[in-house]
Amino acid sequence: MAARIAPVVLAALVVGGCATAPAPRAASSGTASAPAALPTASVSPGAGPILSTFPVPSGMHPHDVAPARDGGVWFTAQGSGELGWFDPVSGDLRRIRLGTGSAPHGVIVGPDGAPWITDGGLNAIVRVDPESEEVRRYDAPGPNAGLNTATFDRNGVLWFTGQGGLIGRLDPATGAMRTFTAPRGSGPYGIATTPSGDVYFASLAGNYIGRIDVSTAAIRILEPPTQQQGARRIWSDSRGRLWVSEWNAGQLAMYDPGQDRWREWKLPGDTPMAYAVYVDGQDVVWLSDFGANAIVRFDPQTERFTSFLLAPNATVRQLLGRPGEVWGAESGRDALVVVRGG
């Protein structure tokens, strides 16, 4: 199904702040009150990053987003059980049905150029051919895995998380899939591969990050300094340092495997809730903050945060990008959002 949509282009509303990394913070209760409004300052077009939103059909409720190789953007439509593809230049939109009961969560682009989807409704990994739109399904062993997010290792093997308490691997060459019980039970959420090929995941309910031995599937637990922090998503920079969004604590954390060292920074505002994290090609860190309803940029060199405020109830759940662009999905507003020139 094809359609055409037009963008809403706004100058980004930003608020800046600085943070340092003192001694580890006290544990968070995990409960957030109503978000407090942040002060804003307008940035005129051409003077800074530009935030643009693109509405999608009502009821799609886009969850995760991944830039496509052809210049478009793939997104999971969790509300309608579809994979969407959007061209920000022409405004063209394609909708691909994934199957009865589908409720897709994550999407990434694999080494083959195809979108790979973690579909909690189907309890399956799904691959969609970008040309023919053929849908291929790899069912997870066992019921209700709570499939969440996926990443490819350097050997082309897909690793994925299940919030029900598992880590899985799928070999696309053979179709063979295995799952492994995660430490501390339920909670595995975000997952990422470092430039050296190491695979790490974050456990939201387990309050840790884990390093997966891709040869044996053994998992090493790494504890952030803040207890009950709610490590939600994870991403690697070019140096192999792991950046983690701490949902309960409202913090950004960084773990340096080379030094076995942690640092943490509180996000701006009174009640930050750090959801997604993504590191761009310049090693700038981006987060989505439910508490401030904002996309947040963190410069590791200056340790400065800049918040780009979104329309009310945007609820951006994932961030991914390509040079000069950071994309998210506004699941609460049925829209896609991009920050350019950040």
Contacts in CASP RR format, 6 or more apart in sequence:
PFRMAT RR
TARGET T0000
AUTHOR 0000-0000-0000
METHOD contacts of the structure
MODEL  1
MAARIAPVVLAALVVGGCATAPAPRAASSGTASAPAALPTASVSPGAGPI
LSTFPVPSGMHPHDVAPARDGGVWFTAQGSGELGWFDPVSGDLRRIRLGT
GSAPHGVIVGPDGAPWITDGGLNAIVRVDPESEEVRRYDAPGPNAGLNTA
TFDRNGVLWFTGQGGLIGRLDPATGAMRTFTAPRGSGPYGIATTPSGDVY
FASLAGNYIGRIDVSTAAIRILEPPTQQQGARRIWSDSRGRLWVSEWNAG
QLAMYDPGQDRWREWKLPGDTPMAYAVYVDGQDVVWLSDFGANAIVRFDP
QTERFTSFLLAPNATVRQLLGRPGEVWGAESGRDALVVVRGG
1 94 0 8 1.000
1 95 0 8 1.000
2 92 0 8 1.000
2 93 0 8 1.000
2 94 0 8 1.000
2 95 0 8 1.000
3 57 0 8 1.000
3 92 0 8 1.000
3 93 0 8 1.000
3 95 0 8 1.000
4 90 0 8 1.000
4 91 0 8 1.000
4 92 0 8 1.000
4 93 0 8 1.000
5 54 0 8 1.000
5 55 0 8 1.000
5 56 0 8 1.000
5 86 0 8 1.000
5 91 0 8 1.000
5 93 0 8 1.000
6 54 0 8 1.000
6 91 0 8 1.000
7 52 0 8 1.000
7 53 0 8 1.000
7 54 0 8 1.000
7 88 0 8 1.000
7 91 0 8 1.000
8 52 0 8 1.000
8 53 0 8 1.000
8 54 0 8 1.000
8 55 0 8 1.000
9 50 0 8 1.000
9 52 0 8 1.000
10 50 0 8 1.000
10 51 0 8 1.000
10 52 0 8 1.000
10 53 0 8 1.000
11 42 0 8 1.000
11 43 0 8 1.000
11 44 0 8 1.000
11 45 0 8 1.000
11 46 0 8 1.000
11 47 0 8 1.000
11 48 0 8 1.000
11 50 0 8 1.000
11 51 0 8 1.000
12 43 0 8 1.000
12 48 0 8 1.000
12 49 0 8 1.000
12 50 0 8 1.000
12 51 0 8 1.000
12 308 0 8 1.000
12 309 0 8 1.000
12 339 0 8 1.000
13 40 0 8 1.000
13 41 0 8 1.000
13 42 0 8 1.000
13 43 0 8 1.000
13 51 0 8 1.000
13 308 0 8 1.000
13 309 0 8 1.000
14 40 0 8 1.000
14 41 0 8 1.000
14 43 0 8 1.000
14 49 0 8 1.000
14 306 0 8 1.000
14 307 0 8 1.000
14 308 0 8 1.000
14 309 0 8 1.000
15 38 0 8 1.000
15 39 0 8 1.000
15 40 0 8 1.000
15 41 0 8 1.000
15 268 0 8 1.000
15 306 0 8 1.000
15 307 0 8 1.000
15 309 0 8 1.000
16 268 0 8 1.000
16 304 0 8 1.000
16 305 0 8 1.000
16 306 0 8 1.000
16 307 0 8 1.000
17 268 0 8 1.000
17 304 0 8 1.000
17 305 0 8 1.000
17 306 0 8 1.000
18 302 0 8 1.000
18 303 0 8 1.000
18 304 0 8 1.000
18 305 0 8 1.000
19 265 0 8 1.000
19 266 0 8 1.000
19 268 0 8 1.000
19 303 0 8 1.000
19 304 0 8 1.000
19 305 0 8 1.000
20 265 0 8 1.000
20 303 0 8 1.000
21 263 0 8 1.000
21 264 0 8 1.000
21 265 0 8 1.000
21 303 0 8 1.000
24 225 0 8 1.000
24 226 0 8 1.000
24 262 0 8 1.000
24 264 0 8 1.000
25 225 0 8 1.000
25 226 0 8 1.000
25 249 0 8 1.000
25 251 0 8 1.000
25 264 0 8 1.000
25 266 0 8 1.000
26 226 0 8 1.000
27 226 0 8 1.000
27 227 0 8 1.000
27 228 0 8 1.000
27 229 0 8 1.000
28 226 0 8 1.000
28 228 0 8 1.000
28 229 0 8 1.000
28 248 0 8 1.000
28 249 0 8 1.000
28 250 0 8 1.000
29 228 0 8 1.000
29 248 0 8 1.000
30 228 0 8 1.000
30 230 0 8 1.000
30 248 0 8 1.000
30 249 0 8 1.000
32 271 0 8 1.000
32 273 0 8 1.000
32 291 0 8 1.000
33 271 0 8 1.000
34 271 0 8 1.000
35 270 0 8 1.000
35 271 0 8 1.000
35 273 0 8 1.000
35 290 0 8 1.000
35 291 0 8 1.000
35 292 0 8 1.000
35 293 0 8 1.000
36 269 0 8 1.000
36 270 0 8 1.000
36 271 0 8 1.000
38 268 0 8 1.000
38 269 0 8 1.000
38 292 0 8 1.000
38 294 0 8 1.000
38 307 0 8 1.000
38 309 0 8 1.000
40 309 0 8 1.000
43 49 0 8 1.000
48 341 0 8 1.000
48 342 0 8 1.000
49 297 0 8 1.000
49 308 0 8 1.000
49 339 0 8 1.000
49 340 0 8 1.000
49 341 0 8 1.000
49 342 0 8 1.000
50 339 0 8 1.000
50 340 0 8 1.000
50 341 0 8 1.000
51 295 0 8 1.000
51 308 0 8 1.000
51 310 0 8 1.000
51 337 0 8 1.000
51 338 0 8 1.000
51 339 0 8 1.000
51 340 0 8 1.000
52 88 0 8 1.000
52 337 0 8 1.000
52 338 0 8 1.000
52 340 0 8 1.000
53 311 0 8 1.000
53 330 0 8 1.000
53 333 0 8 1.000
53 335 0 8 1.000
53 336 0 8 1.000
53 337 0 8 1.000
53 338 0 8 1.000
54 86 0 8 1.000
54 88 0 8 1.000
54 91 0 8 1.000
54 335 0 8 1.000
54 336 0 8 1.000
54 337 0 8 1.000
54 338 0 8 1.000
55 333 0 8 1.000
55 334 0 8 1.000
55 335 0 8 1.000
56 62 0 8 1.000
56 75 0 8 1.000
56 77 0 8 1.000
56 84 0 8 1.000
56 86 0 8 1.000
56 93 0 8 1.000
56 334 0 8 1.000
56 335 0 8 1.000
56 336 0 8 1.000
57 80 0 8 1.000
57 93 0 8 1.000
57 95 0 8 1.000
57 334 0 8 1.000
58 334 0 8 1.000
59 77 0 8 1.000
59 79 0 8 1.000
59 80 0 8 1.000
59 334 0 8 1.000
60 77 0 8 1.000
60 79 0 8 1.000
60 80 0 8 1.000
60 82 0 8 1.000
60 84 0 8 1.000
60 95 0 8 1.000
60 334 0 8 1.000
61 77 0 8 1.000
61 78 0 8 1.000
61 79 0 8 1.000
61 80 0 8 1.000
61 331 0 8 1.000
61 332 0 8 1.000
61 334 0 8 1.000
62 75 0 8 1.000
62 76 0 8 1.000
62 77 0 8 1.000
62 78 0 8 1.000
62 84 0 8 1.000
62 329 0 8 1.000
62 330 0 8 1.000
62 331 0 8 1.000
62 334 0 8 1.000
62 335 0 8 1.000
62 336 0 8 1.000
63 75 0 8 1.000
63 76 0 8 1.000
63 77 0 8 1.000
63 78 0 8 1.000
63 104 0 8 1.000
63 105 0 8 1.000
63 106 0 8 1.000
63 317 0 8 1.000
63 318 0 8 1.000
63 329 0 8 1.000
63 331 0 8 1.000
64 75 0 8 1.000
64 76 0 8 1.000
64 104 0 8 1.000
64 105 0 8 1.000
64 106 0 8 1.000
64 107 0 8 1.000
64 149 0 8 1.000
64 317 0 8 1.000
64 318 0 8 1.000
64 320 0 8 1.000
64 329 0 8 1.000
65 73 0 8 1.000
65 74 0 8 1.000
65 75 0 8 1.000
65 76 0 8 1.000
65 107 0 8 1.000
65 318 0 8 1.000
65 319 0 8 1.000
65 320 0 8 1.000
65 327 0 8 1.000
65 328 0 8 1.000
65 329 0 8 1.000
65 336 0 8 1.000
66 73 0 8 1.000
66 74 0 8 1.000
66 75 0 8 1.000
66 107 0 8 1.000
66 108 0 8 1.000
66 109 0 8 1.000
66 115 0 8 1.000
66 320 0 8 1.000
66 327 0 8 1.000
67 73 0 8 1.000
67 74 0 8 1.000
67 109 0 8 1.000
67 320 0 8 1.000
67 321 0 8 1.000
67 322 0 8 1.000
67 325 0 8 1.000
67 327 0 8 1.000
68 74 0 8 1.000
68 85 0 8 1.000
68 109 0 8 1.000
68 115 0 8 1.000
68 130 0 8 1.000
69 109 0 8 1.000
69 113 0 8 1.000
69 130 0 8 1.000
70 130 0 8 1.000
71 87 0 8 1.000
71 88 0 8 1.000
71 89 0 8 1.000
72 85 0 8 1.000
72 86 0 8 1.000
72 87 0 8 1.000
72 88 0 8 1.000
73 85 0 8 1.000
73 86 0 8 1.000
73 87 0 8 1.000
73 88 0 8 1.000
73 327 0 8 1.000
73 336 0 8 1.000
74 83 0 8 1.000
74 84 0 8 1.000
74 85 0 8 1.000
74 107 0 8 1.000
74 109 0 8 1.000
74 115 0 8 1.000
75 83 0 8 1.000
75 84 0 8 1.000
75 85 0 8 1.000
75 86 0 8 1.000
75 107 0 8 1.000
75 329 0 8 1.000
75 336 0 8 1.000
76 83 0 8 1.000
76 84 0 8 1.000
76 104 0 8 1.000
76 105 0 8 1.000
76 106 0 8 1.000
76 107 0 8 1.000
76 117 0 8 1.000
76 329 0 8 1.000
77 83 0 8 1.000
77 84 0 8 1.000
77 95 0 8 1.000
77 104 0 8 1.000
78 103 0 8 1.000
78 104 0 8 1.000
78 105 0 8 1.000
78 331 0 8 1.000
79 103 0 8 1.000
80 95 0 8 1.000
81 97 0 8 1.000
81 98 0 8 1.000
81 99 0 8 1.000
81 101 0 8 1.000
81 102 0 8 1.000
81 103 0 8 1.000
81 104 0 8 1.000
82 95 0 8 1.000
82 96 0 8 1.000
82 97 0 8 1.000
82 98 0 8 1.000
82 102 0 8 1.000
82 104 0 8 1.000
83 95 0 8 1.000
83 96 0 8 1.000
83 98 0 8 1.000
83 104 0 8 1.000
83 107 0 8 1.000
83 115 0 8 1.000
83 117 0 8 1.000
83 126 0 8 1.000
83 128 0 8 1.000
84 93 0 8 1.000
84 94 0 8 1.000
84 95 0 8 1.000
84 96 0 8 1.000
85 93 0 8 1.000
85 94 0 8 1.000
85 96 0 8 1.000
85 130 0 8 1.000
86 92 0 8 1.000
86 93 0 8 1.000
86 94 0 8 1.000
86 336 0 8 1.000
87 93 0 8 1.000
88 338 0 8 1.000
94 133 0 8 1.000
96 128 0 8 1.000
96 133 0 8 1.000
96 135 0 8 1.000
97 135 0 8 1.000
98 104 0 8 1.000
98 117 0 8 1.000
98 119 0 8 1.000
98 122 0 8 1.000
98 126 0 8 1.000
98 128 0 8 1.000
98 135 0 8 1.000
99 122 0 8 1.000
99 135 0 8 1.000
101 121 0 8 1.000
101 122 0 8 1.000
102 119 0 8 1.000
102 121 0 8 1.000
102 122 0 8 1.000
102 126 0 8 1.000
103 119 0 8 1.000
103 120 0 8 1.000
103 121 0 8 1.000
103 122 0 8 1.000
104 117 0 8 1.000
104 118 0 8 1.000
104 119 0 8 1.000
104 120 0 8 1.000
104 121 0 8 1.000
104 126 0 8 1.000
105 117 0 8 1.000
105 118 0 8 1.000
105 119 0 8 1.000
105 120 0 8 1.000
105 146 0 8 1.000
105 147 0 8 1.000
105 148 0 8 1.000
105 149 0 8 1.000
106 117 0 8 1.000
106 118 0 8 1.000
106 148 0 8 1.000
106 149 0 8 1.000
106 150 0 8 1.000
106 318 0 8 1.000
107 115 0 8 1.000
107 116 0 8 1.000
107 117 0 8 1.000
107 118 0 8 1.000
108 115 0 8 1.000
108 116 0 8 1.000
108 150 0 8 1.000
108 151 0 8 1.000
108 152 0 8 1.000
108 320 0 8 1.000
109 115 0 8 1.000
109 116 0 8 1.000
110 116 0 8 1.000
110 152 0 8 1.000
111 152 0 8 1.000
111 156 0 8 1.000
112 172 0 8 1.000
113 130 0 8 1.000
114 127 0 8 1.000
114 128 0 8 1.000
114 129 0 8 1.000
114 130 0 8 1.000
115 127 0 8 1.000
115 128 0 8 1.000
115 130 0 8 1.000
116 125 0 8 1.000
116 126 0 8 1.000
116 127 0 8 1.000
116 150 0 8 1.000
116 158 0 8 1.000
117 125 0 8 1.000
117 126 0 8 1.000
117 127 0 8 1.000
117 128 0 8 1.000
118 125 0 8 1.000
118 147 0 8 1.000
118 148 0 8 1.000
118 149 0 8 1.000
118 150 0 8 1.000
118 160 0 8 1.000
118 161 0 8 1.000
118 162 0 8 1.000
119 125 0 8 1.000
119 126 0 8 1.000
119 147 0 8 1.000
120 145 0 8 1.000
120 146 0 8 1.000
120 147 0 8 1.000
122 137 0 8 1.000
122 139 0 8 1.000
123 139 0 8 1.000
123 140 0 8 1.000
123 142 0 8 1.000
123 143 0 8 1.000
123 144 0 8 1.000
123 145 0 8 1.000
123 146 0 8 1.000
123 147 0 8 1.000
124 137 0 8 1.000
124 138 0 8 1.000
124 139 0 8 1.000
124 140 0 8 1.000
124 147 0 8 1.000
125 137 0 8 1.000
125 138 0 8 1.000
125 140 0 8 1.000
125 147 0 8 1.000
125 150 0 8 1.000
125 158 0 8 1.000
125 160 0 8 1.000
125 170 0 8 1.000
125 177 0 8 1.000
126 135 0 8 1.000
126 136 0 8 1.000
126 137 0 8 1.000
126 138 0 8 1.000
127 135 0 8 1.000
127 136 0 8 1.000
127 138 0 8 1.000
127 172 0 8 1.000
128 134 0 8 1.000
128 135 0 8 1.000
128 136 0 8 1.000
129 135 0 8 1.000
129 136 0 8 1.000
138 170 0 8 1.000
138 175 0 8 1.000
138 177 0 8 1.000
139 177 0 8 1.000
140 147 0 8 1.000
140 177 0 8 1.000
140 179 0 8 1.000
141 177 0 8 1.000
141 178 0 8 1.000
141 179 0 8 1.000
142 179 0 8 1.000
144 164 0 8 1.000
145 162 0 8 1.000
145 163 0 8 1.000
145 164 0 8 1.000
145 165 0 8 1.000
145 166 0 8 1.000
145 179 0 8 1.000
146 162 0 8 1.000
146 163 0 8 1.000
146 164 0 8 1.000
147 160 0 8 1.000
147 161 0 8 1.000
147 162 0 8 1.000
148 160 0 8 1.000
148 161 0 8 1.000
148 162 0 8 1.000
148 163 0 8 1.000
148 188 0 8 1.000
148 189 0 8 1.000
148 190 0 8 1.000
148 191 0 8 1.000
149 160 0 8 1.000
149 161 0 8 1.000
149 189 0 8 1.000
149 190 0 8 1.000
149 191 0 8 1.000
149 233 0 8 1.000
150 158 0 8 1.000
150 159 0 8 1.000
150 160 0 8 1.000
150 161 0 8 1.000
150 191 0 8 1.000
151 158 0 8 1.000
151 159 0 8 1.000
151 160 0 8 1.000
151 191 0 8 1.000
151 192 0 8 1.000
151 193 0 8 1.000
151 199 0 8 1.000
152 158 0 8 1.000
152 159 0 8 1.000
152 193 0 8 1.000
153 159 0 8 1.000
153 193 0 8 1.000
153 197 0 8 1.000
153 199 0 8 1.000
153 214 0 8 1.000
154 193 0 8 1.000
154 197 0 8 1.000
155 214 0 8 1.000
156 172 0 8 1.000
157 169 0 8 1.000
157 170 0 8 1.000
157 171 0 8 1.000
157 172 0 8 1.000
157 214 0 8 1.000
158 169 0 8 1.000
158 170 0 8 1.000
158 171 0 8 1.000
158 172 0 8 1.000
159 167 0 8 1.000
159 168 0 8 1.000
159 169 0 8 1.000
159 191 0 8 1.000
159 193 0 8 1.000
159 199 0 8 1.000
159 201 0 8 1.000
159 212 0 8 1.000
159 214 0 8 1.000
160 167 0 8 1.000
160 168 0 8 1.000
160 169 0 8 1.000
160 170 0 8 1.000
160 191 0 8 1.000
161 167 0 8 1.000
161 168 0 8 1.000
161 182 0 8 1.000
161 187 0 8 1.000
161 188 0 8 1.000
161 189 0 8 1.000
161 190 0 8 1.000
161 191 0 8 1.000
161 201 0 8 1.000
162 168 0 8 1.000
162 182 0 8 1.000
162 187 0 8 1.000
162 188 0 8 1.000
163 186 0 8 1.000
163 187 0 8 1.000
163 188 0 8 1.000
163 189 0 8 1.000
163 204 0 8 1.000
163 205 0 8 1.000
164 185 0 8 1.000
164 186 0 8 1.000
164 187 0 8 1.000
164 188 0 8 1.000
165 181 0 8 1.000
165 182 0 8 1.000
165 185 0 8 1.000
165 186 0 8 1.000
165 187 0 8 1.000
165 188 0 8 1.000
166 179 0 8 1.000
166 180 0 8 1.000
166 181 0 8 1.000
166 182 0 8 1.000
166 188 0 8 1.000
167 179 0 8 1.000
167 180 0 8 1.000
167 182 0 8 1.000
167 188 0 8 1.000
167 201 0 8 1.000
167 212 0 8 1.000
167 217 0 8 1.000
167 219 0 8 1.000
168 177 0 8 1.000
168 178 0 8 1.000
168 179 0 8 1.000
168 180 0 8 1.000
168 217 0 8 1.000
169 177 0 8 1.000
169 178 0 8 1.000
169 179 0 8 1.000
169 180 0 8 1.000
169 214 0 8 1.000
169 217 0 8 1.000
170 176 0 8 1.000
170 177 0 8 1.000
171 177 0 8 1.000
178 217 0 8 1.000
180 217 0 8 1.000
180 219 0 8 1.000
182 188 0 8 1.000
182 203 0 8 1.000
182 219 0 8 1.000
183 203 0 8 1.000
183 206 0 8 1.000
183 208 0 8 1.000
183 210 0 8 1.000
183 219 0 8 1.000
183 221 0 8 1.000
184 203 0 8 1.000
184 205 0 8 1.000
184 206 0 8 1.000
184 207 0 8 1.000
184 208 0 8 1.000
185 205 0 8 1.000
185 206 0 8 1.000
186 205 0 8 1.000
186 206 0 8 1.000
187 203 0 8 1.000
187 204 0 8 1.000
187 205 0 8 1.000
187 206 0 8 1.000
188 201 0 8 1.000
188 202 0 8 1.000
188 203 0 8 1.000
188 204 0 8 1.000
189 201 0 8 1.000
189 202 0 8 1.000
189 203 0 8 1.000
189 204 0 8 1.000
189 231 0 8 1.000
189 232 0 8 1.000
189 233 0 8 1.000
190 201 0 8 1.000
190 202 0 8 1.000
190 232 0 8 1.000
190 233 0 8 1.000
190 234 0 8 1.000
191 199 0 8 1.000
191 200 0 8 1.000
191 201 0 8 1.000
191 202 0 8 1.000
191 234 0 8 1.000
192 199 0 8 1.000
192 200 0 8 1.000
192 201 0 8 1.000
192 234 0 8 1.000
192 235 0 8 1.000
192 236 0 8 1.000
192 242 0 8 1.000
193 199 0 8 1.000
193 236 0 8 1.000
194 200 0 8 1.000
194 236 0 8 1.000
194 240 0 8 1.000
194 242 0 8 1.000
195 236 0 8 1.000
195 238 0 8 1.000
195 239 0 8 1.000
195 240 0 8 1.000
196 240 0 8 1.000
197 214 0 8 1.000
198 211 0 8 1.000
198 212 0 8 1.000
198 214 0 8 1.000
198 240 0 8 1.000
198 257 0 8 1.000
199 211 0 8 1.000
199 212 0 8 1.000
199 214 0 8 1.000
200 209 0 8 1.000
200 210 0 8 1.000
200 211 0 8 1.000
200 212 0 8 1.000
200 234 0 8 1.000
200 236 0 8 1.000
200 242 0 8 1.000
201 209 0 8 1.000
201 210 0 8 1.000
201 212 0 8 1.000
201 234 0 8 1.000
202 208 0 8 1.000
202 209 0 8 1.000
202 210 0 8 1.000
202 231 0 8 1.000
202 232 0 8 1.000
202 233 0 8 1.000
202 234 0 8 1.000
202 244 0 8 1.000
202 245 0 8 1.000
203 209 0 8 1.000
203 210 0 8 1.000
203 231 0 8 1.000
204 230 0 8 1.000
204 231 0 8 1.000
204 232 0 8 1.000
204 247 0 8 1.000
205 230 0 8 1.000
206 230 0 8 1.000
206 231 0 8 1.000
207 223 0 8 1.000
207 224 0 8 1.000
207 227 0 8 1.000
207 228 0 8 1.000
207 229 0 8 1.000
207 230 0 8 1.000
207 231 0 8 1.000
207 248 0 8 1.000
208 221 0 8 1.000
208 222 0 8 1.000
208 223 0 8 1.000
208 224 0 8 1.000
208 231 0 8 1.000
209 221 0 8 1.000
209 222 0 8 1.000
209 224 0 8 1.000
209 231 0 8 1.000
209 234 0 8 1.000
209 242 0 8 1.000
209 244 0 8 1.000
209 255 0 8 1.000
210 219 0 8 1.000
210 220 0 8 1.000
210 221 0 8 1.000
210 222 0 8 1.000
211 219 0 8 1.000
211 220 0 8 1.000
211 222 0 8 1.000
211 257 0 8 1.000
212 218 0 8 1.000
212 219 0 8 1.000
213 219 0 8 1.000
213 220 0 8 1.000
222 255 0 8 1.000
224 231 0 8 1.000
224 244 0 8 1.000
224 246 0 8 1.000
224 253 0 8 1.000
224 255 0 8 1.000
224 262 0 8 1.000
224 264 0 8 1.000
225 253 0 8 1.000
225 262 0 8 1.000
225 264 0 8 1.000
226 246 0 8 1.000
226 249 0 8 1.000
226 251 0 8 1.000
226 253 0 8 1.000
226 264 0 8 1.000
228 248 0 8 1.000
228 249 0 8 1.000
229 246 0 8 1.000
229 247 0 8 1.000
229 248 0 8 1.000
229 249 0 8 1.000
229 251 0 8 1.000
229 253 0 8 1.000
230 246 0 8 1.000
230 247 0 8 1.000
230 248 0 8 1.000
230 249 0 8 1.000
231 244 0 8 1.000
231 245 0 8 1.000
231 246 0 8 1.000
231 247 0 8 1.000
231 253 0 8 1.000
232 244 0 8 1.000
232 245 0 8 1.000
232 246 0 8 1.000
232 247 0 8 1.000
232 274 0 8 1.000
232 275 0 8 1.000
232 276 0 8 1.000
232 277 0 8 1.000
233 244 0 8 1.000
233 245 0 8 1.000
233 275 0 8 1.000
233 276 0 8 1.000
233 277 0 8 1.000
233 318 0 8 1.000
234 242 0 8 1.000
234 243 0 8 1.000
234 244 0 8 1.000
234 245 0 8 1.000
234 277 0 8 1.000
235 242 0 8 1.000
235 243 0 8 1.000
235 277 0 8 1.000
235 278 0 8 1.000
235 279 0 8 1.000
235 285 0 8 1.000
236 242 0 8 1.000
236 243 0 8 1.000
236 279 0 8 1.000
237 243 0 8 1.000
237 279 0 8 1.000
237 283 0 8 1.000
237 285 0 8 1.000
237 300 0 8 1.000
238 279 0 8 1.000
238 281 0 8 1.000
238 283 0 8 1.000
239 256 0 8 1.000
239 283 0 8 1.000
240 257 0 8 1.000
241 254 0 8 1.000
241 255 0 8 1.000
241 256 0 8 1.000
241 257 0 8 1.000
242 254 0 8 1.000
242 255 0 8 1.000
242 256 0 8 1.000
242 257 0 8 1.000
243 252 0 8 1.000
243 253 0 8 1.000
243 254 0 8 1.000
243 277 0 8 1.000
243 279 0 8 1.000
243 285 0 8 1.000
244 252 0 8 1.000
244 253 0 8 1.000
244 254 0 8 1.000
244 255 0 8 1.000
244 277 0 8 1.000
245 252 0 8 1.000
245 274 0 8 1.000
245 275 0 8 1.000
245 276 0 8 1.000
245 277 0 8 1.000
245 287 0 8 1.000
246 252 0 8 1.000
246 253 0 8 1.000
246 264 0 8 1.000
246 274 0 8 1.000
247 273 0 8 1.000
247 274 0 8 1.000
247 275 0 8 1.000
249 264 0 8 1.000
249 266 0 8 1.000
249 274 0 8 1.000
250 266 0 8 1.000
250 267 0 8 1.000
250 272 0 8 1.000
250 273 0 8 1.000
250 274 0 8 1.000
250 289 0 8 1.000
251 264 0 8 1.000
251 265 0 8 1.000
251 266 0 8 1.000
251 267 0 8 1.000
251 272 0 8 1.000
251 274 0 8 1.000
252 264 0 8 1.000
252 265 0 8 1.000
252 267 0 8 1.000
252 274 0 8 1.000
252 277 0 8 1.000
252 285 0 8 1.000
252 287 0 8 1.000
252 298 0 8 1.000
253 262 0 8 1.000
253 263 0 8 1.000
253 264 0 8 1.000
253 265 0 8 1.000
254 262 0 8 1.000
254 263 0 8 1.000
254 264 0 8 1.000
254 300 0 8 1.000
255 261 0 8 1.000
255 262 0 8 1.000
256 262 0 8 1.000
265 298 0 8 1.000
265 303 0 8 1.000
265 305 0 8 1.000
266 272 0 8 1.000
267 274 0 8 1.000
267 287 0 8 1.000
267 289 0 8 1.000
267 292 0 8 1.000
267 296 0 8 1.000
267 305 0 8 1.000
268 292 0 8 1.000
268 296 0 8 1.000
268 305 0 8 1.000
268 307 0 8 1.000
269 292 0 8 1.000
271 291 0 8 1.000
271 292 0 8 1.000
272 289 0 8 1.000
272 291 0 8 1.000
272 292 0 8 1.000
273 289 0 8 1.000
273 290 0 8 1.000
273 291 0 8 1.000
274 287 0 8 1.000
274 288 0 8 1.000
274 289 0 8 1.000
274 296 0 8 1.000
275 287 0 8 1.000
275 288 0 8 1.000
275 289 0 8 1.000
275 290 0 8 1.000
275 316 0 8 1.000
275 317 0 8 1.000
276 286 0 8 1.000
276 287 0 8 1.000
276 288 0 8 1.000
276 316 0 8 1.000
276 317 0 8 1.000
276 318 0 8 1.000
276 319 0 8 1.000
276 328 0 8 1.000
277 285 0 8 1.000
277 286 0 8 1.000
277 287 0 8 1.000
277 319 0 8 1.000
278 285 0 8 1.000
278 286 0 8 1.000
278 287 0 8 1.000
278 319 0 8 1.000
278 320 0 8 1.000
278 321 0 8 1.000
278 326 0 8 1.000
279 285 0 8 1.000
279 286 0 8 1.000
280 286 0 8 1.000
280 321 0 8 1.000
280 324 0 8 1.000
280 326 0 8 1.000
281 323 0 8 1.000
283 300 0 8 1.000
284 297 0 8 1.000
284 298 0 8 1.000
284 299 0 8 1.000
284 300 0 8 1.000
284 342 0 8 1.000
285 297 0 8 1.000
285 298 0 8 1.000
285 299 0 8 1.000
285 300 0 8 1.000
286 295 0 8 1.000
286 296 0 8 1.000
286 297 0 8 1.000
286 298 0 8 1.000
286 319 0 8 1.000
286 326 0 8 1.000
286 339 0 8 1.000
287 295 0 8 1.000
287 296 0 8 1.000
287 298 0 8 1.000
287 319 0 8 1.000
288 294 0 8 1.000
288 295 0 8 1.000
288 296 0 8 1.000
288 316 0 8 1.000
288 317 0 8 1.000
288 318 0 8 1.000
288 319 0 8 1.000
288 328 0 8 1.000
289 295 0 8 1.000
289 296 0 8 1.000
289 307 0 8 1.000
290 315 0 8 1.000
292 307 0 8 1.000
292 309 0 8 1.000
293 309 0 8 1.000
293 310 0 8 1.000
293 312 0 8 1.000
293 313 0 8 1.000
293 314 0 8 1.000
293 315 0 8 1.000
294 307 0 8 1.000
294 308 0 8 1.000
294 309 0 8 1.000
294 310 0 8 1.000
295 307 0 8 1.000
295 308 0 8 1.000
295 310 0 8 1.000
295 316 0 8 1.000
295 319 0 8 1.000
295 326 0 8 1.000
295 328 0 8 1.000
295 337 0 8 1.000
295 339 0 8 1.000
296 305 0 8 1.000
296 306 0 8 1.000
296 307 0 8 1.000
296 308 0 8 1.000
297 305 0 8 1.000
297 306 0 8 1.000
297 307 0 8 1.000
297 308 0 8 1.000
297 339 0 8 1.000
297 342 0 8 1.000
298 304 0 8 1.000
298 305 0 8 1.000
299 306 0 8 1.000
308 339 0 8 1.000
310 316 0 8 1.000
310 330 0 8 1.000
310 337 0 8 1.000
311 330 0 8 1.000
311 333 0 8 1.000
311 335 0 8 1.000
313 332 0 8 1.000
313 333 0 8 1.000
314 330 0 8 1.000
314 332 0 8 1.000
314 333 0 8 1.000
314 335 0 8 1.000
314 337 0 8 1.000
315 330 0 8 1.000
315 331 0 8 1.000
315 332 0 8 1.000
315 333 0 8 1.000
316 328 0 8 1.000
316 329 0 8 1.000
316 330 0 8 1.000
316 331 0 8 1.000
316 337 0 8 1.000
317 328 0 8 1.000
317 329 0 8 1.000
317 331 0 8 1.000
318 328 0 8 1.000
318 329 0 8 1.000
319 326 0 8 1.000
319 327 0 8 1.000
319 328 0 8 1.000
320 326 0 8 1.000
320 327 0 8 1.000
320 328 0 8 1.000
321 327 0 8 1.000
324 340 0 8 1.000
324 341 0 8 1.000
324 342 0 8 1.000
325 338 0 8 1.000
325 339 0 8 1.000
325 340 0 8 1.000
325 341 0 8 1.000
326 338 0 8 1.000
326 339 0 8 1.000
326 342 0 8 1.000
327 336 0 8 1.000
327 337 0 8 1.000
327 338 0 8 1.000
328 336 0 8 1.000
328 337 0 8 1.000
328 338 0 8 1.000
329 335 0 8 1.000
329 336 0 8 1.000
329 337 0 8 1.000
330 336 0 8 1.000
330 337 0 8 1.000
END
